[in-house]
Amino acid sequence: MPGVPPARYAYLGPEGTFTEAALRSLPAAARAELLPCPSVPAALDVVRQGEADGAMVPLENSVEGSVPATLDELAAGDPLIVTREVLLRVGFALLAKAGTDLEKVCRVGTHPHAHAQCRTWLATHLPDVEIIPTSSTAGAAAAVAEPGSHLDAAIAAPIAADHYRLVELVGDIEDNPHAVTRFVLVGRPAPPPTATGADKTSLVAYITDDHPGALLEVLTEFSVRGINLTRIESRPTGDQLGRYCFSIDCEGHIDDARVGEALMGLRRVCADVRYLGSYPRADQVRPVLRRGVSEVEYRDAAAWLARIRDGRL
């Protein structure tokens, strides 16, 4: 619309990262200003300060596991809400300046996580190469592009080739062709997107104290309502050694009766619960509900209780 500034989205940079690729997969990004940030906390702080409408950050990888910086930053500080998730296949490429001979590549820069995911390919095709750790895969690509660089090539996302005017010497060099990274788009607190029937809800649960059955109390609130957890892991609270909170993703939307009731149950048994949002699942998988936990059955049970309270047996 005339006079309306474009949306602004931050992301974990620099330019040419998988996070940028995830952000550009969203239609809204095509019309937005994209702001690369040096770290996950920096990207989220830009949103907290009102300087961006949202931030795309990595949450977990099917090979390397969760991203602690994202989990911890969402659990602390001013509240933020997840509004979207993106699943992106992680395919690495060996990038170099045009005219580089693969057989003469001696020094390769990349992030340690990328190195770990390409270790077998490197041992097979470049067994004598020296790996130089960098702060990010895109940073390695940028270093290769510099005049007189000490690096011959970089292992990075294919998108980095365009940003830094490099060419792919070899593509798809990852050892696991099925590796996927899950990214989330985070914004300031607001009502969640409308339930689609294929949704996730994210939250952080803080146990009241360290006692036998503390985790069981949390899990029971989901289990008795037929709610499947898609991810749960403990993270230190930072208060003292041995104090943990639980970062949780579950199937369903906060507007679903079973999910809303579970959150109320957690609120009763936990010291605190931080709601991180309800949003559509990227894979569009709908939950399989057992008897007794559907919306119709929750409404029927509520109506039955209301009749009893009114004396209408």
Contacts in CASP RR format, 6 or more apart in sequence:
PFRMAT RR
TARGET T0000
AUTHOR 0000-0000-0000
METHOD contacts of the structure
MODEL  1
MPGVPPARYAYLGPEGTFTEAALRSLPAAARAELLPCPSVPAALDVVRQG
EADGAMVPLENSVEGSVPATLDELAAGDPLIVTREVLLRVGFALLAKAGT
DLEKVCRVGTHPHAHAQCRTWLATHLPDVEIIPTSSTAGAAAAVAEPGSH
LDAAIAAPIAADHYRLVELVGDIEDNPHAVTRFVLVGRPAPPPTATGADK
TSLVAYITDDHPGALLEVLTEFSVRGINLTRIESRPTGDQLGRYCFSIDC
EGHIDDARVGEALMGLRRVCADVRYLGSYPRADQVRPVLRRGVSEVEYRD
AAAWLARIRDGRL
6 31 0 8 1.000
6 32 0 8 1.000
6 33 0 8 1.000
7 28 0 8 1.000
7 31 0 8 1.000
7 32 0 8 1.000
7 33 0 8 1.000
7 53 0 8 1.000
8 32 0 8 1.000
8 33 0 8 1.000
8 34 0 8 1.000
8 35 0 8 1.000
8 51 0 8 1.000
8 52 0 8 1.000
8 53 0 8 1.000
8 54 0 8 1.000
9 23 0 8 1.000
9 28 0 8 1.000
9 29 0 8 1.000
9 32 0 8 1.000
9 33 0 8 1.000
9 34 0 8 1.000
9 35 0 8 1.000
9 52 0 8 1.000
9 53 0 8 1.000
9 54 0 8 1.000
9 55 0 8 1.000
9 56 0 8 1.000
9 185 0 8 1.000
10 34 0 8 1.000
10 35 0 8 1.000
10 36 0 8 1.000
10 37 0 8 1.000
10 42 0 8 1.000
10 43 0 8 1.000
10 44 0 8 1.000
10 46 0 8 1.000
10 47 0 8 1.000
10 51 0 8 1.000
10 52 0 8 1.000
10 54 0 8 1.000
10 55 0 8 1.000
10 56 0 8 1.000
11 17 0 8 1.000
11 19 0 8 1.000
11 20 0 8 1.000
11 22 0 8 1.000
11 23 0 8 1.000
11 34 0 8 1.000
11 35 0 8 1.000
11 36 0 8 1.000
11 37 0 8 1.000
11 43 0 8 1.000
11 55 0 8 1.000
11 56 0 8 1.000
11 57 0 8 1.000
12 19 0 8 1.000
12 36 0 8 1.000
12 37 0 8 1.000
12 39 0 8 1.000
12 40 0 8 1.000
12 43 0 8 1.000
12 56 0 8 1.000
12 57 0 8 1.000
12 58 0 8 1.000
13 19 0 8 1.000
13 20 0 8 1.000
13 36 0 8 1.000
13 37 0 8 1.000
13 38 0 8 1.000
13 43 0 8 1.000
13 136 0 8 1.000
13 138 0 8 1.000
14 36 0 8 1.000
14 38 0 8 1.000
14 136 0 8 1.000
14 138 0 8 1.000
14 139 0 8 1.000
14 142 0 8 1.000
15 36 0 8 1.000
15 138 0 8 1.000
15 160 0 8 1.000
15 163 0 8 1.000
16 138 0 8 1.000
16 141 0 8 1.000
16 156 0 8 1.000
16 157 0 8 1.000
16 159 0 8 1.000
16 160 0 8 1.000
16 163 0 8 1.000
16 164 0 8 1.000
17 36 0 8 1.000
17 136 0 8 1.000
17 137 0 8 1.000
17 138 0 8 1.000
17 157 0 8 1.000
17 159 0 8 1.000
17 160 0 8 1.000
18 58 0 8 1.000
18 88 0 8 1.000
18 90 0 8 1.000
18 137 0 8 1.000
18 157 0 8 1.000
18 159 0 8 1.000
18 181 0 8 1.000
18 183 0 8 1.000
19 56 0 8 1.000
19 57 0 8 1.000
19 58 0 8 1.000
19 183 0 8 1.000
20 34 0 8 1.000
20 36 0 8 1.000
20 56 0 8 1.000
20 138 0 8 1.000
20 159 0 8 1.000
21 88 0 8 1.000
21 157 0 8 1.000
21 159 0 8 1.000
22 56 0 8 1.000
22 58 0 8 1.000
22 86 0 8 1.000
22 88 0 8 1.000
22 181 0 8 1.000
22 183 0 8 1.000
23 29 0 8 1.000
23 34 0 8 1.000
23 56 0 8 1.000
23 86 0 8 1.000
23 183 0 8 1.000
23 185 0 8 1.000
24 30 0 8 1.000
24 34 0 8 1.000
24 159 0 8 1.000
25 86 0 8 1.000
25 88 0 8 1.000
26 84 0 8 1.000
26 86 0 8 1.000
26 185 0 8 1.000
32 53 0 8 1.000
35 46 0 8 1.000
35 52 0 8 1.000
37 43 0 8 1.000
37 46 0 8 1.000
37 55 0 8 1.000
39 69 0 8 1.000
40 57 0 8 1.000
40 58 0 8 1.000
40 67 0 8 1.000
40 69 0 8 1.000
40 70 0 8 1.000
40 73 0 8 1.000
41 69 0 8 1.000
41 73 0 8 1.000
43 55 0 8 1.000
43 56 0 8 1.000
43 57 0 8 1.000
44 55 0 8 1.000
44 57 0 8 1.000
44 73 0 8 1.000
44 74 0 8 1.000
44 80 0 8 1.000
44 186 0 8 1.000
46 52 0 8 1.000
46 55 0 8 1.000
47 53 0 8 1.000
47 54 0 8 1.000
47 55 0 8 1.000
47 80 0 8 1.000
47 186 0 8 1.000
47 187 0 8 1.000
47 188 0 8 1.000
48 77 0 8 1.000
48 78 0 8 1.000
48 80 0 8 1.000
48 188 0 8 1.000
50 188 0 8 1.000
53 187 0 8 1.000
54 185 0 8 1.000
54 186 0 8 1.000
54 187 0 8 1.000
54 188 0 8 1.000
55 185 0 8 1.000
55 186 0 8 1.000
55 187 0 8 1.000
56 86 0 8 1.000
56 183 0 8 1.000
56 184 0 8 1.000
56 185 0 8 1.000
56 186 0 8 1.000
57 67 0 8 1.000
57 70 0 8 1.000
57 183 0 8 1.000
57 184 0 8 1.000
57 186 0 8 1.000
58 67 0 8 1.000
58 70 0 8 1.000
58 181 0 8 1.000
58 182 0 8 1.000
58 183 0 8 1.000
59 66 0 8 1.000
59 67 0 8 1.000
59 70 0 8 1.000
59 71 0 8 1.000
59 85 0 8 1.000
59 182 0 8 1.000
59 183 0 8 1.000
59 184 0 8 1.000
60 66 0 8 1.000
60 67 0 8 1.000
60 181 0 8 1.000
60 182 0 8 1.000
60 231 0 8 1.000
61 67 0 8 1.000
61 90 0 8 1.000
61 113 0 8 1.000
61 179 0 8 1.000
61 180 0 8 1.000
61 181 0 8 1.000
61 182 0 8 1.000
62 176 0 8 1.000
62 178 0 8 1.000
62 179 0 8 1.000
62 180 0 8 1.000
62 181 0 8 1.000
63 90 0 8 1.000
63 116 0 8 1.000
63 117 0 8 1.000
63 176 0 8 1.000
63 179 0 8 1.000
64 113 0 8 1.000
64 116 0 8 1.000
64 117 0 8 1.000
66 231 0 8 1.000
66 233 0 8 1.000
66 247 0 8 1.000
68 235 0 8 1.000
70 184 0 8 1.000
71 233 0 8 1.000
71 235 0 8 1.000
71 247 0 8 1.000
72 235 0 8 1.000
74 80 0 8 1.000
74 82 0 8 1.000
74 186 0 8 1.000
74 204 0 8 1.000
74 274 0 8 1.000
74 276 0 8 1.000
75 204 0 8 1.000
75 235 0 8 1.000
75 245 0 8 1.000
75 247 0 8 1.000
75 274 0 8 1.000
79 189 0 8 1.000
79 274 0 8 1.000
80 186 0 8 1.000
80 187 0 8 1.000
80 188 0 8 1.000
80 189 0 8 1.000
80 276 0 8 1.000
81 186 0 8 1.000
81 187 0 8 1.000
81 188 0 8 1.000
81 189 0 8 1.000
81 190 0 8 1.000
81 192 0 8 1.000
81 275 0 8 1.000
81 276 0 8 1.000
81 277 0 8 1.000
82 184 0 8 1.000
82 185 0 8 1.000
82 186 0 8 1.000
82 187 0 8 1.000
82 202 0 8 1.000
82 276 0 8 1.000
82 277 0 8 1.000
82 279 0 8 1.000
83 185 0 8 1.000
83 186 0 8 1.000
83 187 0 8 1.000
83 190 0 8 1.000
83 192 0 8 1.000
83 193 0 8 1.000
83 277 0 8 1.000
83 279 0 8 1.000
84 184 0 8 1.000
84 185 0 8 1.000
84 279 0 8 1.000
84 280 0 8 1.000
85 182 0 8 1.000
85 183 0 8 1.000
85 184 0 8 1.000
85 185 0 8 1.000
85 200 0 8 1.000
85 279 0 8 1.000
85 280 0 8 1.000
85 281 0 8 1.000
85 282 0 8 1.000
86 182 0 8 1.000
86 183 0 8 1.000
86 184 0 8 1.000
86 185 0 8 1.000
86 282 0 8 1.000
87 180 0 8 1.000
87 181 0 8 1.000
87 182 0 8 1.000
87 183 0 8 1.000
87 282 0 8 1.000
87 283 0 8 1.000
88 180 0 8 1.000
88 181 0 8 1.000
88 182 0 8 1.000
88 183 0 8 1.000
89 178 0 8 1.000
89 179 0 8 1.000
89 180 0 8 1.000
90 117 0 8 1.000
90 157 0 8 1.000
90 174 0 8 1.000
90 179 0 8 1.000
90 180 0 8 1.000
90 181 0 8 1.000
91 157 0 8 1.000
91 158 0 8 1.000
91 171 0 8 1.000
91 172 0 8 1.000
91 174 0 8 1.000
91 177 0 8 1.000
91 179 0 8 1.000
92 114 0 8 1.000
92 117 0 8 1.000
92 118 0 8 1.000
92 137 0 8 1.000
92 155 0 8 1.000
92 156 0 8 1.000
92 157 0 8 1.000
92 171 0 8 1.000
92 172 0 8 1.000
92 173 0 8 1.000
92 174 0 8 1.000
93 155 0 8 1.000
93 156 0 8 1.000
93 157 0 8 1.000
93 158 0 8 1.000
93 161 0 8 1.000
93 168 0 8 1.000
93 169 0 8 1.000
93 170 0 8 1.000
93 171 0 8 1.000
93 172 0 8 1.000
93 173 0 8 1.000
94 102 0 8 1.000
94 105 0 8 1.000
94 108 0 8 1.000
94 153 0 8 1.000
94 154 0 8 1.000
94 155 0 8 1.000
94 168 0 8 1.000
94 169 0 8 1.000
94 170 0 8 1.000
94 171 0 8 1.000
94 173 0 8 1.000
95 141 0 8 1.000
95 144 0 8 1.000
95 153 0 8 1.000
95 154 0 8 1.000
95 155 0 8 1.000
95 156 0 8 1.000
95 160 0 8 1.000
95 161 0 8 1.000
95 164 0 8 1.000
95 166 0 8 1.000
95 167 0 8 1.000
95 168 0 8 1.000
95 169 0 8 1.000
96 105 0 8 1.000
96 144 0 8 1.000
96 152 0 8 1.000
96 153 0 8 1.000
96 154 0 8 1.000
96 166 0 8 1.000
96 167 0 8 1.000
96 169 0 8 1.000
97 144 0 8 1.000
97 145 0 8 1.000
97 166 0 8 1.000
97 167 0 8 1.000
98 166 0 8 1.000
98 167 0 8 1.000
99 167 0 8 1.000
100 152 0 8 1.000
100 153 0 8 1.000
100 167 0 8 1.000
100 169 0 8 1.000
102 169 0 8 1.000
102 170 0 8 1.000
104 152 0 8 1.000
105 126 0 8 1.000
105 129 0 8 1.000
105 152 0 8 1.000
105 153 0 8 1.000
105 169 0 8 1.000
106 128 0 8 1.000
106 129 0 8 1.000
106 130 0 8 1.000
106 152 0 8 1.000
107 129 0 8 1.000
107 130 0 8 1.000
107 132 0 8 1.000
107 150 0 8 1.000
107 151 0 8 1.000
107 152 0 8 1.000
107 153 0 8 1.000
108 122 0 8 1.000
108 126 0 8 1.000
108 129 0 8 1.000
108 130 0 8 1.000
108 131 0 8 1.000
108 132 0 8 1.000
108 140 0 8 1.000
108 151 0 8 1.000
108 152 0 8 1.000
108 153 0 8 1.000
108 154 0 8 1.000
108 155 0 8 1.000
109 131 0 8 1.000
109 132 0 8 1.000
109 133 0 8 1.000
109 134 0 8 1.000
109 140 0 8 1.000
109 143 0 8 1.000
109 144 0 8 1.000
109 151 0 8 1.000
109 153 0 8 1.000
109 154 0 8 1.000
109 155 0 8 1.000
110 118 0 8 1.000
110 131 0 8 1.000
110 132 0 8 1.000
110 133 0 8 1.000
110 134 0 8 1.000
110 137 0 8 1.000
110 140 0 8 1.000
110 154 0 8 1.000
110 155 0 8 1.000
110 156 0 8 1.000
111 133 0 8 1.000
111 134 0 8 1.000
111 135 0 8 1.000
111 136 0 8 1.000
111 137 0 8 1.000
111 140 0 8 1.000
112 133 0 8 1.000
114 137 0 8 1.000
114 155 0 8 1.000
114 156 0 8 1.000
115 122 0 8 1.000
115 131 0 8 1.000
115 133 0 8 1.000
115 155 0 8 1.000
117 174 0 8 1.000
117 175 0 8 1.000
117 176 0 8 1.000
117 179 0 8 1.000
118 155 0 8 1.000
118 173 0 8 1.000
118 174 0 8 1.000
118 175 0 8 1.000
119 175 0 8 1.000
120 175 0 8 1.000
121 173 0 8 1.000
121 174 0 8 1.000
121 175 0 8 1.000
122 129 0 8 1.000
122 131 0 8 1.000
122 173 0 8 1.000
125 170 0 8 1.000
125 173 0 8 1.000
132 140 0 8 1.000
132 150 0 8 1.000
132 151 0 8 1.000
134 140 0 8 1.000
134 143 0 8 1.000
134 154 0 8 1.000
137 154 0 8 1.000
137 155 0 8 1.000
137 156 0 8 1.000
137 157 0 8 1.000
137 160 0 8 1.000
138 156 0 8 1.000
138 157 0 8 1.000
138 160 0 8 1.000
138 163 0 8 1.000
139 154 0 8 1.000
139 156 0 8 1.000
140 151 0 8 1.000
140 154 0 8 1.000
140 155 0 8 1.000
140 156 0 8 1.000
141 154 0 8 1.000
141 156 0 8 1.000
141 160 0 8 1.000
141 161 0 8 1.000
141 163 0 8 1.000
141 164 0 8 1.000
141 166 0 8 1.000
142 163 0 8 1.000
142 164 0 8 1.000
143 149 0 8 1.000
143 150 0 8 1.000
143 151 0 8 1.000
143 154 0 8 1.000
144 151 0 8 1.000
144 152 0 8 1.000
144 153 0 8 1.000
144 154 0 8 1.000
144 164 0 8 1.000
144 166 0 8 1.000
145 164 0 8 1.000
145 165 0 8 1.000
145 166 0 8 1.000
153 169 0 8 1.000
154 160 0 8 1.000
154 166 0 8 1.000
155 173 0 8 1.000
158 168 0 8 1.000
158 171 0 8 1.000
160 166 0 8 1.000
161 167 0 8 1.000
161 168 0 8 1.000
182 282 0 8 1.000
192 253 0 8 1.000
192 254 0 8 1.000
192 255 0 8 1.000
192 277 0 8 1.000
192 278 0 8 1.000
192 279 0 8 1.000
193 278 0 8 1.000
193 279 0 8 1.000
193 280 0 8 1.000
195 252 0 8 1.000
195 253 0 8 1.000
195 255 0 8 1.000
195 256 0 8 1.000
195 278 0 8 1.000
196 253 0 8 1.000
196 280 0 8 1.000
197 252 0 8 1.000
197 253 0 8 1.000
197 286 0 8 1.000
197 287 0 8 1.000
198 280 0 8 1.000
198 281 0 8 1.000
198 283 0 8 1.000
198 284 0 8 1.000
198 285 0 8 1.000
198 286 0 8 1.000
198 287 0 8 1.000
199 251 0 8 1.000
199 252 0 8 1.000
199 253 0 8 1.000
199 256 0 8 1.000
199 278 0 8 1.000
199 279 0 8 1.000
199 280 0 8 1.000
199 281 0 8 1.000
200 230 0 8 1.000
200 249 0 8 1.000
200 250 0 8 1.000
200 251 0 8 1.000
200 252 0 8 1.000
200 278 0 8 1.000
200 279 0 8 1.000
200 280 0 8 1.000
200 281 0 8 1.000
201 249 0 8 1.000
201 250 0 8 1.000
201 251 0 8 1.000
201 252 0 8 1.000
201 253 0 8 1.000
201 254 0 8 1.000
201 259 0 8 1.000
201 263 0 8 1.000
201 275 0 8 1.000
201 277 0 8 1.000
201 278 0 8 1.000
202 247 0 8 1.000
202 248 0 8 1.000
202 249 0 8 1.000
202 276 0 8 1.000
202 277 0 8 1.000
202 278 0 8 1.000
203 248 0 8 1.000
203 250 0 8 1.000
203 263 0 8 1.000
203 266 0 8 1.000
203 273 0 8 1.000
203 274 0 8 1.000
203 275 0 8 1.000
203 276 0 8 1.000
203 277 0 8 1.000
204 235 0 8 1.000
204 245 0 8 1.000
204 246 0 8 1.000
204 247 0 8 1.000
204 248 0 8 1.000
204 273 0 8 1.000
204 274 0 8 1.000
204 276 0 8 1.000
205 218 0 8 1.000
205 245 0 8 1.000
205 246 0 8 1.000
205 248 0 8 1.000
205 266 0 8 1.000
205 270 0 8 1.000
205 272 0 8 1.000
205 273 0 8 1.000
206 237 0 8 1.000
206 245 0 8 1.000
206 270 0 8 1.000
206 271 0 8 1.000
206 272 0 8 1.000
206 273 0 8 1.000
206 274 0 8 1.000
207 214 0 8 1.000
207 215 0 8 1.000
207 217 0 8 1.000
207 218 0 8 1.000
207 244 0 8 1.000
207 245 0 8 1.000
207 246 0 8 1.000
207 270 0 8 1.000
207 271 0 8 1.000
208 214 0 8 1.000
208 269 0 8 1.000
208 270 0 8 1.000
208 271 0 8 1.000
209 271 0 8 1.000
210 242 0 8 1.000
210 243 0 8 1.000
215 246 0 8 1.000
217 269 0 8 1.000
218 246 0 8 1.000
218 248 0 8 1.000
218 266 0 8 1.000
218 269 0 8 1.000
218 270 0 8 1.000
219 229 0 8 1.000
221 262 0 8 1.000
221 265 0 8 1.000
221 266 0 8 1.000
221 269 0 8 1.000
222 228 0 8 1.000
222 229 0 8 1.000
222 250 0 8 1.000
222 262 0 8 1.000
225 258 0 8 1.000
225 259 0 8 1.000
225 261 0 8 1.000
225 262 0 8 1.000
225 293 0 8 1.000
226 258 0 8 1.000
226 289 0 8 1.000
226 290 0 8 1.000
226 293 0 8 1.000
227 250 0 8 1.000
227 251 0 8 1.000
227 252 0 8 1.000
227 258 0 8 1.000
227 259 0 8 1.000
227 262 0 8 1.000
227 287 0 8 1.000
227 293 0 8 1.000
228 250 0 8 1.000
228 251 0 8 1.000
228 287 0 8 1.000
229 248 0 8 1.000
229 249 0 8 1.000
229 250 0 8 1.000
229 251 0 8 1.000
230 249 0 8 1.000
230 250 0 8 1.000
230 251 0 8 1.000
231 247 0 8 1.000
231 248 0 8 1.000
231 249 0 8 1.000
232 246 0 8 1.000
232 247 0 8 1.000
232 248 0 8 1.000
232 249 0 8 1.000
233 246 0 8 1.000
233 247 0 8 1.000
234 244 0 8 1.000
234 245 0 8 1.000
234 246 0 8 1.000
234 247 0 8 1.000
235 244 0 8 1.000
235 245 0 8 1.000
235 246 0 8 1.000
235 247 0 8 1.000
236 242 0 8 1.000
236 243 0 8 1.000
236 244 0 8 1.000
237 243 0 8 1.000
237 244 0 8 1.000
237 245 0 8 1.000
250 259 0 8 1.000
250 262 0 8 1.000
251 287 0 8 1.000
252 258 0 8 1.000
252 259 0 8 1.000
252 278 0 8 1.000
252 287 0 8 1.000
253 259 0 8 1.000
253 278 0 8 1.000
254 260 0 8 1.000
254 263 0 8 1.000
254 275 0 8 1.000
254 277 0 8 1.000
254 278 0 8 1.000
255 278 0 8 1.000
256 295 0 8 1.000
257 295 0 8 1.000
257 298 0 8 1.000
257 299 0 8 1.000
258 293 0 8 1.000
258 298 0 8 1.000
259 278 0 8 1.000
261 298 0 8 1.000
263 273 0 8 1.000
263 275 0 8 1.000
266 273 0 8 1.000
267 273 0 8 1.000
291 297 0 8 1.000
292 298 0 8 1.000
307 313 0 8 1.000
END
